Amino acid sequence: MPTETESPTLFGLLEPLYWPIVLGGLSLVLLPALFKLFTRWIVKAILRKTRLRKTAPPMDPPDEPSGEPLPYRRVASLLSPAERRFYSVLIEAKEAGQTIFSKVRLADLVEVPQESANYLTHFRKVSQKHVDFVICEGSSLVPVAVVELDDASHNTARARRADGVKDRALAAAGLPIVRIRAARQYDPAAIASELAEVSRPPVVFEQVNA
């Protein structure tokens, strides 16, 4: 006679699905946390690489191949023809014992104390500019006056801004500047008179310790 079979229970029906359900639940909990950790690691790696790139010293340019000539040549003259013509007049107009230098960097004439506020901002304003001529005392080489030869190129807005930076920096440092308009001919006596008014050596007071 036929035997009776036991009806399946709910647990028996779900038993094959037990581990898939457990693993699925764990994945729902762990995957967001793992994704967050992975994203955080990627962001930190990118920031670390960017920081290293900013702080790394600039790389030297690669060496030229051995035997290949470098693309440099000597300039025809340190001064342009107009500057040379004015320089000869300036030599005649300067006072005895004074020395004239040309194409001097503005940052070599005025300095910014490192403790000053916005040090880099003020230094950058003068570090890339130069002046045409500097008159110095012959023995000490103390700068006593700056001479700028202004031709037509100084009429542009950009040149006027650059000239304004020079004028203000030199005035703040107490170094006179004389601007001469470029011309075909110059009057040495008139230039000498103008230089004499401003190119007096500065008075230096030495502190005497008691």
CORFEN-V865465 format. One record per helix or strand of 3 or more residues. SS is the DSSP state (H for helix, E for strand). FROM is the first residue (numbers start at 1). TO is the last residue. If there is no record, write none. Layout:
ss->SS from->FROM to->TO
ss->SS from->FROM to->TO
//
This chain:
ss->H from->10 to->55
ss->H from->81 to->93
ss->E from->98 to->105
ss->H from->106 to->108
ss->H from->119 to->127
ss->E from->130 to->137
ss->E from->143 to->150
ss->H from->152 to->155
ss->H from->157 to->173
ss->E from->177 to->181
ss->H from->188 to->198
//
